[in-house]
Amino acid sequence: MFSNLSKSVRQYMLVTFNYWNFTITDGALRMLVVLYFYDLGYSSLEIASLFLFYEFFGVVTNLIGGWLGARLGLNKTMNIGLGMQVFALGMLALPSAMLTIPWVMAAQALSGIAKDLNKMSAKSSIKTLVPDEQQGALYKWIAILTGSKNALKGAGFFIGGLLLSTIGFQCAVLTMAVVLTLVFIGSVVGLEADMGKAKTKPKFKQIFSKSESINILSAARMFLFGARDLWFVIALPIYLGSVFGWDHSWVGGFLAAWTIAYGFVQGIAPKITGKAQGKVPDGHA
């Protein structure tokens, strides 16, 4: 069946498969860390500190990820991200007595780097795989990928809560590590070696846009997403568990439903912004 598809379509399917699997484990890991360490008696501030390096190194990776992708190739950055996530999951599979705050912060730092390498590689690869004569469809495909990301992240929230309730933290992270290892092997074998690799090596100073407005927008986006994760990924799950008394499955399910809903909205963003009428959003949108 797949042999009848064009090479670019097969590559796009593999990239999407990698990205979807990674996104599910990323959402599940966030929920697992918050709920598990809350059960161990960590305070809200201590739990928030566990995500400090996750957010910080995610920002750094976002800043230099495109530069790395152009120099190394998007296949390498995607595979490095998958491998780092497997390693981070392995770090968290230790007995609870060995999971000190610095150790978990280090694992979360690796996970933050891995997440943004994978996300950048997936979104950037679409541009290289969409034929030049169909670049008008790029906005639509990226909207679909972004919407699916949030829907699957929501599914990951639910899976994380469910796994914690059923098989426990260590078994959950080991299970996810095994699944991602298989995905990693398939990605190494299947992705083109030169996907997204620039013919000329870009300079490091080119990581910033020549447009001041875009740089300001990027900085605002960083603070927006940081604030969102602070209340949605950390504060809200703890509140639902401590004040409402919900168990892990209910907390994960509620956040999953919410995230899947706004993932659906992102998926239909082209229709909302007027793409169906032939209008593509510009700097004045």
N, C-alpha and C positions, 0 to 999 in steps of 0.2 A: 504493500500500500504506500509506504513512504518513498519507495524507489521512483514512483511516478511524479513526485513533487520536485520542484526546482531546488537547486542547492541552497539558494538564499532562503527559501521557505523552510527547509530542513534546519538550517542554522538558526533561523528565528525561533523555531519550535524548541530547539535545544536550549537556546538562551532563556526563553520563557520558562521552560521546565526547571532549569537551574534556579532562576530567580524566584519562582513560585515555591520551590522546596526550601530555599534559604529563608524566604519571608515567613513561612509558617513556623520554622524553627526559631526565628528571631522573635516573633510575637510570643511563642510559647515560652521561650527563655526569659523574656521580660516578666511574664506573669509568674513563672516559677520562682524567680529570684525574689520578687516583691513578697509573695505569699509565704514562701518557705522561711525567709529570714524574719518575717514578722512573727511566724510561729515560734521561731527560736528565741524570741524576746527582744529583737533589735528595735530600737526606737525609730520613729518616722525619719528623723534627721540622719540616723546611721544608715537607714535603707536608701535615703536620697543620696548619701555620699557614695554608695556603691555604684551609682549611675553617673557620678561626676566625670570619671575618665571615659565612660562610654560616650557621653555627649561631647566632651572636649576633643577626643581623638576622632570622633565622627566629623566634627567641624574641620579639623586639620586635613583629614582625608578628602573631604569635599573640596577643600581649597586646592589640593595638589593632585587629586585623582585624575582629572582630565589630562594633565601634563604627563602623569605616569602612563595612562592609557595610550597616549599618542606615541610615547617613546618605546614602551614595552609591547604594546598590542593589547586589545581589549580581552582577548582570550586569556592572556596571562594574568591581568588584573582580576578577572572573574575567578579564575582558578586559585589565585592567591587568597582571595576573599573566602572561597569555600574551604580551603585548607586551614586558614586561620580560625574560622568558626569551629571546625572540628577540634582543633587544638584547644580553643577556649572552653568548649563543652567538656573535653577531657580534664581540664584543670578543675572544673566544678564538680567532677564525679568523685572527689575525695570524701572521706568521712567528715561529718559536720564539725568535729573537733578541730580539723585541720583547715577549715574554711575561714581563715581570719579575714578581717576587713581589707588589709593591703593585698592579700592573695586574690580575693574576689574582685577588687578594683582592677587589678592587673588583667584578670580574665575578661572583665567587662571592657577594658581598653582594647584588647584584641578583638572582641566582638564588635565594638563600635567601628574599628577600622575595617573589619571584614564586611560589615553591613553596607558601608558607604562605597567600598570598592565594588561590591556586587551590584548595588543599585546603579552606580555610575556606569559600570560596564554594560548592564542590560539596556539602559536607556540610550546610551551612546551608540550601541551596536545597531539599534534600529535604523539610525540614520545611514549607516554604512550598508545595511542590507536592503533598504527600500531603494528600488531603481530610481535613477535621476529623473526619469519622466513621470514618476509617481511621488515626487517629494511633497506634493500638496496633501498627500494622505498621512504625512508624518505626524501632524498634530493629532489626528484621529488615533493612530496606533499608540502614540505615547500616552494619550488620555486613557485608552483601554488598559495599557500596561499599568499605569498609575492607579486606576480604579481597581484593577485586579489585585494589586499589591495590598491595598488597604482592606479589601475583602478577605484576602488570605491572612493578613496580619490579624484581623479579627478572629478568623478561624484558629489561628495560632494561640490567641488569648484563651479561647475556650479549651483547646487541646492542652495547654499548659496547666490550667486549673484542673482539668479532668485527670491528667497524668499524675499530678501531685496528690489527688484524692485517692487514686487507685494503686499506683505502683511506687510512689515516693519520689523524692527529688533525685537521688543518685541514679536510680534505674531510668528515670525520665531523660536525664541529660545523656546517659550512655546510649539509650535507644535513638535519640536524635543524632548523636555522633555517628552511629552506625549507618543510619539512613543517609546523612550528608556525605559520608565517606563513599558510599556507592554512587551518589550523584557526582561527587568530585571525580571519581574514576571515569565515569561516562563522559564528563565534560572534557577531561584531559584527552581522551581518545577522539571525541567527536568534533570539537571546535576547531575551526581553521586556525592555522598557526599565525597568520598575518592579519587577522581581523582587526580593523581599526587602527593599525599601525601606520603612523605618518611616514611619508617618504623622506621628509627632512626632519631632523630632530628639533622640536620646539624649544625655545629658551625658557628658563624658569620664570623670568619676569612676565611672560605672556599668560600666566595664570590669572592675572587681573584683566578685566575688560577695559578697552579704551574708552568706554562710555562711563562717565561718573554716575549716571542715573542707575545703570545696571549694578555697579558696585554697591551703591547705597541700598538698592533693592535686595541684593544678596545678603547684606548685613542685617537688614530688617527681617528677612526670612529666617536667618539663623536664630535671632532672639524669639521670633514667633514660635518656631518649632521647639525651642528649648523650654519656653513657658508652657506650651501645650503638654510636653512630656512630663513636666514637673507635676502638674495637677492630674493629668489623665492617666499616666502610667504608674505613678507612685501614690499620690494623695488619695485619689478616688478608690482604688482597690482596697487600701487600708481602711478608709472610711466605711466602705460597704461591709467589710468583714467585722470591724470593731463596733460600729454603731448599730448597723442593721442585723448583725449576727449571721450574715450569709456565709455558706460554706464555699470552698474554693471553686466548685463547679458552677455555682450560681454567679459568683463574681466574674469568672472567666466568660460565662455565657452572656452576661449583661454587656460587658465591654466588647465582646465579639459582635453582638447584634448592632451596637452603636457604630463600630468601626466598619462593619460590612455595609451599613446603610450609607455612610458618607463615601465609602468606596464606590458604591453604585452611582452616587451623584457625580463623582469625579469621572466615572466611565462615560457618562452622557454629557460631559462638559461641552463638547463641540456643538451639541444641539442647543444647549443653554446659551452659549456665547454667540450663536448665529452662524455657525459653520454650515448648517443645513441650507441657509439662504445664500451661501457663497461668500460669507464674511469670515475672515480670520482675524482673531484679536490682535491688535497692535499695541504700541506703547501708550495709547490713549484709552485702552479698554478698562 
